[in-house]
Amino acid sequence: MRRRALVERVEKSLKSKGRTPLEIFAAVMGGDLSITEMQFEAAKAAAPYIHPKLSSVEMNATVRRRIEDMSDDELEALANSGDSAEES
């Protein structure tokens, strides 16, 4: 909880000065030569605390299609898959 409060305080301070790490990176990418190496390194160190990385999410989804969109082979496979479930 104390860490979150510290991060929020630092983030608020950076925003009030108009330069978050992401803004510094964007400025450097845009060719802004006024940003020093020390400022860039500080932004790089602070970035994970201010701008969390996006995480990937594994998705297991079944795509449902209308029967009218299925081929004859797909319909036959679907029909046959129901037969084996009834036999067990």
N, CA, C and O atoms as a GROMACS GRO file, in nm:
protein
  352
    1MET      N    1   0.082  -0.119   0.000
    1MET     CA    2   0.000   0.000   0.000
    1MET      C    3   0.087   0.126   0.000
    1MET      O    4   0.056   0.224  -0.068
    2ARG      N    5   0.195   0.123   0.076
    2ARG     CA    6   0.284   0.238   0.079
    2ARG      C    7   0.351   0.258  -0.056
    2ARG      O    8   0.374   0.370  -0.099
    3ARG      N    9   0.382   0.145  -0.123
    3ARG     CA   10   0.446   0.154  -0.255
    3ARG      C   11   0.352   0.222  -0.354
    3ARG      O   12   0.394   0.308  -0.430
    4ARG      N   13   0.225   0.184  -0.353
    4ARG     CA   14   0.127   0.244  -0.445
    4ARG      C   15   0.114   0.394  -0.420
    4ARG      O   16   0.104   0.472  -0.514
    5ALA      N   17   0.115   0.433  -0.293
    5ALA     CA   18   0.106   0.575  -0.260
    5ALA      C   19   0.229   0.650  -0.311
    5ALA      O   20   0.217   0.762  -0.361
    6LEU      N   21   0.346   0.588  -0.298
    6LEU     CA   22   0.470   0.650  -0.347
    6LEU      C   23   0.465   0.664  -0.499
    6LEU      O   24   0.500   0.768  -0.554
    7VAL      N   25   0.422   0.558  -0.566
    7VAL     CA   26   0.413   0.563  -0.712
    7VAL      C   27   0.317   0.673  -0.756
    7VAL      O   28   0.346   0.748  -0.849
    8GLU      N   29   0.202   0.682  -0.690
    8GLU     CA   30   0.105   0.786  -0.725
    8GLU      C   31   0.162   0.926  -0.702
    8GLU      O   32   0.138   1.017  -0.782
    9ARG      N   33   0.238   0.942  -0.593
    9ARG     CA   34   0.298   1.072  -0.564
    9ARG      C   35   0.403   1.109  -0.670
    9ARG      O   36   0.408   1.224  -0.716
   10VAL      N   37   0.486   1.014  -0.708
   10VAL     CA   38   0.588   1.039  -0.810
   10VAL      C   39   0.522   1.068  -0.944
   10VAL      O   40   0.561   1.160  -1.015
   11GLU      N   41   0.420   0.989  -0.977
   11GLU     CA   42   0.349   1.010  -1.104
   11GLU      C   43   0.286   1.149  -1.109
   11GLU      O   44   0.294   1.218  -1.211
   12LYS      N   45   0.225   1.190  -1.000
   12LYS     CA   46   0.162   1.324  -0.994
   12LYS      C   47   0.268   1.433  -1.011
   12LYS      O   48   0.246   1.532  -1.080
   13SER      N   49   0.382   1.414  -0.947
   13SER     CA   50   0.491   1.512  -0.957
   13SER      C   51   0.542   1.521  -1.101
   13SER      O   52   0.564   1.631  -1.152
   14LEU      N   53   0.560   1.405  -1.166
   14LEU     CA   54   0.609   1.405  -1.303
   14LEU      C   55   0.508   1.470  -1.397
   14LEU      O   56   0.546   1.546  -1.487
   15LYS      N   57   0.381   1.441  -1.377
   15LYS     CA   58   0.278   1.499  -1.463
   15LYS      C   59   0.268   1.649  -1.445
   15LYS      O   60   0.244   1.722  -1.540
   16SER      N   61   0.288   1.696  -1.321
   16SER     CA   62   0.280   1.841  -1.297
   16SER      C   63   0.395   1.914  -1.366
   16SER      O   64   0.382   2.031  -1.403
   17LYS      N   65   0.507   1.845  -1.384
   17LYS     CA   66   0.621   1.904  -1.455
   17LYS      C   67   0.611   1.881  -1.606
   17LYS      O   68   0.691   1.933  -1.683
   18GLY      N   69   0.510   1.802  -1.646
   18GLY     CA   70   0.484   1.783  -1.788
   18GLY      C   71   0.567   1.678  -1.858
   18GLY      O   72   0.564   1.670  -1.980
   19ARG      N   73   0.642   1.598  -1.786
   19ARG     CA   74   0.727   1.498  -1.850
   19ARG      C   75   0.719   1.364  -1.778
   19ARG      O   76   0.788   1.342  -1.678
   20THR      N   77   0.637   1.275  -1.828
   20THR     CA   78   0.636   1.138  -1.776
   20THR      C   79   0.739   1.059  -1.856
   20THR      O   80   0.782   1.105  -1.962
   21PRO      N   81   0.780   0.943  -1.808
   21PRO     CA   82   0.876   0.864  -1.886
   21PRO      C   83   0.829   0.839  -2.029
   21PRO      O   84   0.909   0.847  -2.122
   22LEU      N   85   0.704   0.810  -2.047
   22LEU     CA   86   0.652   0.784  -2.181
   22LEU      C   87   0.664   0.908  -2.269
   22LEU      O   88   0.697   0.898  -2.388
   23GLU      N   89   0.639   1.023  -2.212
   23GLU     CA   90   0.653   1.148  -2.288
   23GLU      C   91   0.799   1.174  -2.325
   23GLU      O   92   0.829   1.224  -2.434
   24ILE      N   93   0.890   1.140  -2.235
   24ILE     CA   94   1.033   1.156  -2.265
   24ILE      C   95   1.074   1.062  -2.378
   24ILE      O   96   1.146   1.103  -2.469
   25PHE      N   97   1.028   0.937  -2.371
   25PHE     CA   98   1.061   0.842  -2.478
   25PHE      C   99   1.007   0.891  -2.612
   25PHE      O  100   1.076   0.884  -2.714
   26ALA      N  101   0.884   0.941  -2.612
   26ALA     CA  102   0.823   0.990  -2.735
   26ALA      C  103   0.899   1.110  -2.789
   26ALA      O  104   0.918   1.124  -2.910
   27ALA      N  105   0.944   1.197  -2.699
   27ALA     CA  106   1.020   1.316  -2.742
   27ALA      C  107   1.153   1.274  -2.804
   27ALA      O  108   1.194   1.329  -2.906
   28VAL      N  109   1.221   1.178  -2.742
   28VAL     CA  110   1.348   1.129  -2.796
   28VAL      C  111   1.325   1.065  -2.934
   28VAL      O  112   1.402   1.087  -3.027
   29MET      N  113   1.220   0.987  -2.944
   29MET     CA  114   1.188   0.925  -3.072
   29MET      C  115   1.157   1.031  -3.178
   29MET      O  116   1.185   1.012  -3.297
   30GLY      N  117   1.100   1.141  -3.135
   30GLY     CA  118   1.068   1.250  -3.227
   30GLY      C  119   1.188   1.339  -3.260
   30GLY      O  120   1.174   1.434  -3.338
   31GLY      N  121   1.303   1.310  -3.203
   31GLY     CA  122   1.424   1.385  -3.235
   31GLY      C  123   1.456   1.500  -3.142
   31GLY      O  124   1.541   1.583  -3.173
   32ASP      N  125   1.390   1.508  -3.026
   32ASP     CA  126   1.415   1.614  -2.929
   32ASP      C  127   1.555   1.596  -2.871
   32ASP      O  128   1.580   1.500  -2.797
   33LEU      N  129   1.646   1.686  -2.904
   33LEU     CA  130   1.784   1.676  -2.856
   33LEU      C  131   1.807   1.745  -2.723
   33LEU      O  132   1.918   1.743  -2.670
   34SER      N  133   1.703   1.808  -2.667
   34SER     CA  134   1.719   1.879  -2.541
   34SER      C  135   1.719   1.783  -2.420
   34SER      O  136   1.756   1.823  -2.310
   35ILE      N  137   1.678   1.660  -2.441
   35ILE     CA  138   1.674   1.563  -2.331
   35ILE      C  139   1.813   1.503  -2.315
   35ILE      O  140   1.872   1.450  -2.409
   36THR      N  141   1.863   1.512  -2.193
   36THR     CA  142   1.998   1.463  -2.166
   36THR      C  143   1.997   1.311  -2.149
   36THR      O  144   1.892   1.249  -2.131
   37GLU      N  145   2.115   1.254  -2.156
   37GLU     CA  146   2.130   1.110  -2.135
   37GLU      C  147   2.086   1.073  -1.993
   37GLU      O  148   2.025   0.968  -1.973
   38MET      N  149   2.115   1.158  -1.897
   38MET     CA  150   2.076   1.132  -1.758
   38MET      C  151   1.924   1.132  -1.743
   38MET      O  152   1.868   1.047  -1.674
   39GLN      N  153   1.857   1.226  -1.808
   39GLN     CA  154   1.710   1.230  -1.804
   39GLN      C  155   1.651   1.105  -1.868
   39GLN      O  156   1.555   1.047  -1.818
   40PHE      N  157   1.710   1.064  -1.980
   40PHE     CA  158   1.660   0.945  -2.050
   40PHE      C  159   1.677   0.822  -1.962
   40PHE      O  160   1.585   0.741  -1.951
   41GLU      N  161   1.792   0.807  -1.900
   41GLU     CA  162   1.818   0.690  -1.814
   41GLU      C  163   1.726   0.691  -1.692
   41GLU      O  164   1.678   0.585  -1.650
   42ALA      N  165   1.700   0.809  -1.636
   42ALA     CA  166   1.608   0.819  -1.522
   42ALA      C  167   1.467   0.781  -1.564
   42ALA      O  168   1.395   0.713  -1.491
   43ALA      N  169   1.427   0.824  -1.683
   43ALA     CA  170   1.294   0.789  -1.734
   43ALA      C  171   1.285   0.639  -1.756
   43ALA      O  172   1.182   0.577  -1.729
   44LYS      N  173   1.392   0.580  -1.806
   44LYS     CA  174   1.394   0.436  -1.831
   44LYS      C  175   1.382   0.358  -1.699
   44LYS      O  176   1.316   0.255  -1.693
   45ALA      N  177   1.446   0.408  -1.594
   45ALA     CA  178   1.439   0.343  -1.464
   45ALA      C  179   1.302   0.360  -1.399
   45ALA      O  180   1.254   0.269  -1.332
   46ALA      N  181   1.240   0.475  -1.420
   46ALA     CA  182   1.110   0.503  -1.357
   46ALA      C  183   0.992   0.444  -1.434
   46ALA      O  184   0.886   0.423  -1.376
   47ALA      N  185   1.008   0.419  -1.562
   47ALA     CA  186   0.898   0.377  -1.648
   47ALA      C  187   0.820   0.256  -1.595
   47ALA      O  188   0.697   0.260  -1.597
   48PRO      N  189   0.885   0.149  -1.547
   48PRO     CA  190   0.807   0.034  -1.501
   48PRO      C  191   0.717   0.064  -1.381
   48PRO      O  192   0.619  -0.007  -1.358
   49TYR      N  193   0.749   0.167  -1.307
   49TYR     CA  194   0.668   0.202  -1.190
   49TYR      C  195   0.551   0.292  -1.227
   49TYR      O  196   0.448   0.293  -1.160
   50ILE      N  197   0.567   0.368  -1.335
   50ILE     CA  198   0.465   0.464  -1.376
   50ILE      C  199   0.377   0.406  -1.486
   50ILE      O  200   0.255   0.426  -1.486
   51HIS      N  201   0.438   0.335  -1.579
   51HIS     CA  202   0.367   0.279  -1.694
   51HIS      C  203   0.381   0.127  -1.693
   51HIS      O  204   0.476   0.074  -1.750
   52PRO      N  205   0.290   0.056  -1.628
   52PRO     CA  206   0.304  -0.090  -1.622
   52PRO      C  207   0.296  -0.154  -1.760
   52PRO      O  208   0.227  -0.104  -1.850
   53LYS      N  209   0.367  -0.265  -1.776
   53LYS     CA  210   0.365  -0.337  -1.902
   53LYS      C  211   0.229  -0.404  -1.919
   53LYS      O  212   0.166  -0.446  -1.822
   54LEU      N  213   0.186  -0.413  -2.042
   54LEU     CA  214   0.063  -0.484  -2.070
   54LEU      C  215   0.094  -0.634  -2.067
   54LEU      O  216   0.199  -0.679  -2.114
   55SER      N  217   0.003  -0.710  -2.012
   55SER     CA  218   0.025  -0.854  -2.008
   55SER      C  219  -0.058  -0.922  -2.115
   55SER      O  220  -0.162  -0.872  -2.157
   56SER      N  221  -0.008  -1.035  -2.158
   56SER     CA  222  -0.082  -1.110  -2.258
   56SER      C  223  -0.184  -1.199  -2.187
   56SER      O  224  -0.167  -1.237  -2.072
   57VAL      N  225  -0.288  -1.229  -2.258
   57VAL     CA  226  -0.394  -1.312  -2.204
   57VAL      C  227  -0.416  -1.426  -2.301
   57VAL      O  228  -0.436  -1.406  -2.420
   58GLU      N  229  -0.413  -1.547  -2.248
   58GLU     CA  230  -0.439  -1.662  -2.333
   58GLU      C  231  -0.589  -1.681  -2.344
   58GLU      O  232  -0.661  -1.679  -2.244
   59MET      N  233  -0.634  -1.699  -2.465
   59MET     CA  234  -0.778  -1.710  -2.488
   59MET      C  235  -0.807  -1.845  -2.551
   59MET      O  236  -0.744  -1.884  -2.649
   60ASN      N  237  -0.903  -1.914  -2.496
   60ASN     CA  238  -0.946  -2.041  -2.552
   60ASN      C  239  -1.093  -2.024  -2.588
   60ASN      O  240  -1.181  -2.036  -2.503
   61ALA      N  241  -1.118  -1.995  -2.714
   61ALA     CA  242  -1.254  -1.967  -2.757
   61ALA      C  243  -1.295  -2.060  -2.870
   61ALA      O  244  -1.212  -2.102  -2.951
   62THR      N  245  -1.420  -2.090  -2.873
   62THR     CA  246  -1.475  -2.168  -2.982
   62THR      C  247  -1.546  -2.074  -3.077
   62THR      O  248  -1.634  -1.997  -3.038
   63VAL      N  249  -1.507  -2.081  -3.202
   63VAL     CA  250  -1.572  -1.998  -3.302
   63VAL      C  251  -1.697  -2.072  -3.348
   63VAL      O  252  -1.690  -2.186  -3.393
   64ARG      N  253  -1.808  -2.008  -3.334
   64ARG     CA  254  -1.934  -2.070  -3.374
   64ARG      C  255  -1.977  -2.015  -3.510
   64ARG      O  256  -1.973  -1.895  -3.537
   65ARG      N  257  -2.017  -2.108  -3.591
   65ARG     CA  258  -2.063  -2.070  -3.724
   65ARG      C  259  -2.204  -2.120  -3.744
   65ARG      O  260  -2.249  -2.214  -3.677
   66ARG      N  261  -2.272  -2.057  -3.833
   66ARG     CA  262  -2.408  -2.102  -3.864
   66ARG      C  263  -2.400  -2.230  -3.947
   66ARG      O  264  -2.305  -2.250  -4.022
   67ILE      N  265  -2.497  -2.314  -3.932
   67ILE     CA  266  -2.500  -2.440  -4.006
   67ILE      C  267  -2.497  -2.414  -4.156
   67ILE      O  268  -2.436  -2.490  -4.232
   68GLU      N  269  -2.562  -2.308  -4.199
   68GLU     CA  270  -2.567  -2.276  -4.341
   68GLU      C  271  -2.428  -2.246  -4.399
   68GLU      O  272  -2.406  -2.261  -4.519
   69ASP      N  273  -2.335  -2.205  -4.313
   69ASP     CA  274  -2.200  -2.170  -4.359
   69ASP      C  275  -2.105  -2.290  -4.360
   69ASP      O  276  -1.991  -2.277  -4.404
   70MET      N  277  -2.150  -2.405  -4.311
   70MET     CA  278  -2.063  -2.524  -4.303
   70MET      C  279  -2.070  -2.605  -4.432
   70MET      O  280  -2.173  -2.609  -4.501
   71SER      N  281  -1.957  -2.668  -4.463
   71SER     CA  282  -1.952  -2.754  -4.581
   71SER      C  283  -2.018  -2.888  -4.547
   71SER      O  284  -2.046  -2.917  -4.430
   72ASP      N  285  -2.043  -2.968  -4.649
   72ASP     CA  286  -2.102  -3.101  -4.627
   72ASP      C  287  -2.011  -3.187  -4.540
   72ASP      O  288  -2.059  -3.260  -4.453
   73ASP      N  289  -1.879  -3.179  -4.562
   73ASP     CA  290  -1.785  -3.257  -4.481
   73ASP      C  291  -1.789  -3.215  -4.335
   73ASP      O  292  -1.784  -3.300  -4.245
   74GLU      N  293  -1.798  -3.085  -4.310
   74GLU     CA  294  -1.805  -3.036  -4.172
   74GLU      C  295  -1.935  -3.081  -4.105
   74GLU      O  296  -1.934  -3.118  -3.988
   75LEU      N  297  -2.045  -3.077  -4.179
   75LEU     CA  298  -2.172  -3.122  -4.123
   75LEU      C  299  -2.170  -3.271  -4.091
   75LEU      O  300  -2.222  -3.315  -3.989
   76GLU      N  301  -2.108  -3.348  -4.180
   76GLU     CA  302  -2.098  -3.492  -4.157
   76GLU      C  303  -2.011  -3.521  -4.034
   76GLU      O  304  -2.046  -3.606  -3.952
   77ALA      N  305  -1.899  -3.451  -4.020
   77ALA     CA  306  -1.812  -3.469  -3.904
   77ALA      C  307  -1.884  -3.430  -3.776
   77ALA      O  308  -1.870  -3.496  -3.673
   78LEU      N  309  -1.961  -3.325  -3.782
   78LEU     CA  310  -2.038  -3.281  -3.666
   78LEU      C  311  -2.143  -3.386  -3.628
   78LEU      O  312  -2.161  -3.418  -3.511
   79ALA      N  313  -2.211  -3.438  -3.727
   79ALA     CA  314  -2.312  -3.541  -3.704
   79ALA      C  315  -2.251  -3.667  -3.647
   79ALA      O  316  -2.308  -3.729  -3.557
   80ASN      N  317  -2.135  -3.705  -3.698
   80ASN     CA  318  -2.069  -3.828  -3.651
   80ASN      C  319  -2.011  -3.811  -3.510
   80ASN      O  320  -2.002  -3.908  -3.435
   81SER      N  321  -1.972  -3.691  -3.474
   81SER     CA  322  -1.916  -3.669  -3.340
   81SER      C  323  -2.025  -3.688  -3.234
   81SER      O  324  -1.994  -3.727  -3.122
   82GLY      N  325  -2.148  -3.662  -3.267
   82GLY     CA  326  -2.260  -3.683  -3.175
   82GLY      C  327  -2.288  -3.830  -3.155
   82GLY      O  328  -2.330  -3.869  -3.046
   83ASP      N  329  -2.264  -3.913  -3.258
   83ASP     CA  330  -2.289  -4.057  -3.248
   83ASP      C  331  -2.196  -4.123  -3.145
   83ASP      O  332  -2.240  -4.208  -3.067
   84SER      N  333  -2.068  -4.084  -3.145
   84SER     CA  334  -1.974  -4.147  -3.053
   84SER      C  335  -2.004  -4.109  -2.909
   84SER      O  336  -1.976  -4.187  -2.819
   85ALA      N  337  -2.059  -3.992  -2.885
   85ALA     CA  338  -2.092  -3.950  -2.750
   85ALA      C  339  -2.210  -4.029  -2.696
   85ALA      O  340  -2.216  -4.058  -2.577
   86GLU      N  341  -2.304  -4.065  -2.784
   86GLU     CA  342  -2.421  -4.141  -2.740
   86GLU      C  343  -2.385  -4.284  -2.710
   86GLU      O  344  -2.448  -4.347  -2.626
   87GLU      N  345  -2.282  -4.340  -2.779
   87GLU     CA  346  -2.244  -4.480  -2.761
   87GLU      C  347  -2.171  -4.502  -2.629
   87GLU      O  348  -2.178  -4.612  -2.575
   88SER      N  349  -2.102  -4.400  -2.575
   88SER     CA  350  -2.024  -4.420  -2.453
   88SER      C  351  -2.103  -4.411  -2.328
   88SER      O  352  -2.048  -4.426  -2.219
   0.00000   0.00000   0.00000
